[in-house]
Each structure stands twice: as C-alpha cells, then as structure tokens.
Amino acid sequence: MYRYSEFDRRLVRDRVDRFRDQVRRRIDGTLTEDEFKPFRLMNGLYLQLHAYMLRVAIPYGTLDSRQLRQLAYIAERWDKGYGHFTTRQNIQFNWPRLEDVPDILDALADADMHAIQTSGNCIRNVTADHFAGAAADEIRDPRPVAELVRQWSSDHPEFAFLPRKFKIAVTGSRVDRAVTRAHDIGLRTFRNEAGETGFEVIVGGGLGRTPVIGTVIREFLPEADLLPYLEAILHVYNAIGRRDNKYKARIKITVRENGIDTIREMVEQRFREIKPEFRGFDQRLLREIEDAFASPQFVDAPTGRFESRLESDPDFSSFVDTNLHPHKHPGYSIVSVSLKAHGRTPGDATSDQMRTLADLAEHFGHDELRVSHEQNVILPHVHKNDIPTVYDGLVRAGLGTANIGLTSDIIACPGMDYCALATARSIPIAREISVRLKELEREIGPMKIKISGCINACGHHHVGHIGILGLDRAGVENYQVTLGGDGTETAGLGDRAGPGFSADDLIPAIDRLARAYLDIRADASESFLETYRRTGIEPFKAALYPNSLRGSA
C-alpha cells in the first residue's frame, strides 16, 4: 500500500498546525462560528445535531493494522469508544470536543492519515472497489490510479472551491463494486479489442434530491490521458456549473441542463488544450505509485484445516457461504467482516473490535484491510488454512455474523440520531428490519436494503433493491419505499412503490414484501432483483398495500 512521502507528511502537519490556531481563535471568540465554518469544513469537521463530528479519510478504503489501531486509540481517547464507517469509505467520530480536534488530527498524522477534503466543495475522498488488489475477476488493481487522482486533487488550487462537492470512484473489474454510475465521475477499467488498458469514463451520476445514473462521456480513455481528461471535466464544470442554487450545483445538473453532447464537446476541446502540458510526468508518478501496491508474497500451502472445518461446523460453513469471495490466488479467500450484527447499528465498530481486526490483518492477512462503501471491513488476503482461526477471532469479538449481502447487511446513514440534516431516523429502522427478517434471510438470499434519513441519500436508497427514504410529514416520520434499484454495472434507480409508511407500519410492510418475493420467485435461485425485473412492481405493491392496510399519505 502507499506510504506517505516526506512531502505528504509536511503538508499534513502544516494543515494541523494551521487548524490548531484556527480552533484556538474560535474558542477565544476571535472567530465567529460563521467565520470558522469554512476552516473546519476544510479539515473534515462538521457541526452535527448534538456535537461536532470529525470525518477521517480512508483513501480508496485501504488501511493497515497500524492505522486501524490508531483509529481505535482515537475513538477511546477522544470519543465514546467507537467509530462509524461510512458509504464513502471514511470513518466518522461523532463526539469529539472542539478543543481536542487538533490533537486528534496530530494523532492521525502520526499514522499517515488526515481529514483533508472529507468535506467542502472540493474533490472528496476517492473511492474504489473494496476487493481491490485481491479479486479474482480484477483486470487491474484500481488503487494506484485512485492514489494518483488523490495526489493530483489534494489542495488543487483550481478545484478547491467548486460549485459543489465532487466525488470520483474507480473500479478495476467489469463487476462494479464501487457504484461508479452514481458518482460525479466514475472510472471503469477495461481492455479494448487491441488489448490496451483504459477507462470507460462516466460523468454526471449522483443520488440525493435529484438522483441520476451517470452517462458515458468517453467509451475508452487511454490510461496515459487520465489526469488531463479529468482536469478538463473539472475545468468545464467549474466554469459553467451553477452557483446560484446549491441544489442545482452538482455536475449532474450541469450535464442535464447543457446536454451530454455539449459537455463532451467542451471537455474534449479543453482536453486537447491541456494535454501537452502534462508531458508524461503523471505517468512516471503512476509507475512509482504502482510499486507501492505490489501484491504480497502469497504462500502455497495445504488447505486441509479449512476443508475439515467446513465439513464439521455448520456455523463456519454459513460464514464461508456469505462472507468469503474468490481471490486471485487459489489458496486464498477475501474475507468480508460484517459490521451488521442483527439489531446493531450498521457501520459501527468499537475500539476493541478495531484492534481485533488489526491483529487478524497483521497475523493472517498480509497486514492489509479495506473499508467498503457498504459499511463493512474486508481482510483481502487470507490463506484458506488460516480462515478457521480468523473466524474464531471474529466470533469472539462479535464480528462473526454470516450475513454479507443478505437482508441484515443494511446500508444506513446516521439519520436523526446524529445528523443535523436528517428528517427521520435510520438506525432504529435498520435494526428492526434486520431482526424482523433474521429467520428468513437465508431463504431470501441476496437482497440489498438501503436506508436514508433524508433526501440527501447518504444511505444510497435510490440504488437499493429495497430503498427506504425517511421524510418529515407535518412533524411525523414518514418512510417512502422504492424497489428495483441497482448499484452495480447494471445500475438503475428504484421505482417508488406508493405512499409512505409510518415508522410503526414500515417494518410489517417490509416483512410482507419479503414474503411476497418468496411466494412469486420462479425458483430458489432467482434473486429478488431478478424476480422484480421479471414481474414488475405490481405484485410487490399488492404486498405493501393490501386492502386491510393502506400506506399513509
């Protein structure tokens, strides 16, 4: 994985020192909250419903054991003993005191971490496939490209004050595990007919109050042209993106109002103008970065202990069925660790759990971890013979839940428990659904349930197989249901089912929906999404809104 250079360390320490002085001036009253706001946002500090919240960057979701132990230390020393992993592959601390934040940032810098550009109208944390560098279906590891983009975009003088926040995602596989079509720019790696590696470039995706699936602006972009082409897109957006209305300031609106053909023509023109300026320095830097992401030295060893445990332990077998994924080396597996134990808050991990994950990664996982946009943690390189030991350690830490991809593996934003923007609760709804469907979830199989507590859609509800949006209706929480969304390479937005539900009526409605799927699927191998695409919405609407129970308006 990438290690900070001396330049990186100086840059981060300088930012911490400057912010320490800004915090001092806020506390002594020299700065008002309005004056302080842009400074704190540049350093990932939000003022939430009950307290400040610090969002820490985990670039493209990659961590090592030292960094995760430092996050555990920060949670224990300055927060309430836990952290919350987000759909942007970041971690949030929900209860820091303002006077402690500079010390937290210093502690992050000790482990080559920071909170820069995790907020504000800039290029945010670059995200990537959480199986990067390990997946059997990978064309190339997307993390070197993501790191190149991170270095290019950090403190970029032209793009520090964009019309609105800007998000970039990269995947190195034809299977899209990075939700690239729901980002401002999505980069999908593939090889053309000539065998050249490059990118399909997608622009103008996004969720929120105006959900849009992104449009392909370049079908094939050679790898060598990546940075000048990204810079051309950002230049056009910065020049013509709206600044009169923040709800219409995202690039998805810019594309819609001007048309993709016009945007493409402007981008291509700007690309031709600036491409000669790069002179290949970005490609030399990419080659250097790639060396930092060399694969570990994988071991060829027997897997008898794994096979024996698989035959003798049904709980272990269930874990293998759901939480293990094919690795590029046949003797290894990718282990997904669920942060979604039934009835628990999705995405939360205690300090002790973080230390357990750090220990397991160090001893059995080549000292690598990933954070997924689905709010789970991944051990990307575990030899099959070590998986029984890893599983036992996870179980002892309360991390052995065998539910990846099932009904209780719910994405949920913090909602009204924490967020000042939320209009409804998300966490209690997620907890109740996971418990209600627990007995059915093996029979149901793959089902992506995603919950947002407001229209900003941080829970990605628009691309959930079942999406739930919490809104305020005259002071009462009301939950809209969408069906058939998809965040993969076949991405699509969900269809609104009908009127919303009260919090009390929602859980029984989701239960009826799940049972209706079991009744109408063609056979046990047909997933919920496949059934929905075959039958359409009507049988599911009938389950949600039976004659005896109508959704509230």
Secondary structure as UniProt FT lines:
FT   HELIX           6..27
FT   TURN            28..29
FT   HELIX           33..41
FT   TURN            42..44
FT   STRAND          45..47
FT   STRAND          52..56
FT   HELIX           59..61
FT   STRAND          62..63
FT   HELIX           65..78
FT   STRAND          82..85
FT   TURN            87..88
FT   STRAND          91..93
FT   HELIX           98..100
FT   HELIX           101..110
FT   TURN            111..112
FT   TURN            116..117
FT   STRAND          127..128
FT   TURN            130..134
FT   TURN            136..137
FT   HELIX           143..153
FT   TURN            154..155
FT   HELIX           157..159
FT   STRAND          168..171
FT   HELIX           180..182
FT   STRAND          185..191
FT   TURN            193..194
FT   STRAND          197..203
FT   TURN            208..209
FT   STRAND          215..222
FT   HELIX           223..225
FT   HELIX           226..240
FT   HELIX           246..248
FT   HELIX           251..258
FT   HELIX           260..278
FT   TURN            279..280
FT   HELIX           281..292
FT   HELIX           304..312
FT   HELIX           314..323
FT   STRAND          324..327
FT   TURN            330..331
FT   STRAND          332..337
FT   TURN            342..343
FT   TURN            346..347
FT   STRAND          348..350
FT   HELIX           351..364
FT   TURN            366..367
FT   STRAND          369..371
FT   TURN            373..374
FT   STRAND          377..383
FT   HELIX           384..386
FT   HELIX           387..396
FT   TURN            397..398
FT   TURN            404..405
FT   TURN            407..408
FT   STRAND          411..412
FT   HELIX           415..417
FT   HELIX           427..436
FT   HELIX           438..440
FT   HELIX           441..444
FT   STRAND          449..452
FT   TURN            455..456
FT   TURN            458..459
FT   HELIX           461..463
FT   STRAND          466..473
FT   TURN            474..475
FT   STRAND          476..483
FT   TURN            489..490
FT   STRAND          495..496
FT   HELIX           503..520
FT   TURN            524..525
FT   HELIX           528..535
FT   HELIX           538..544
FT   TURN            547..548
//
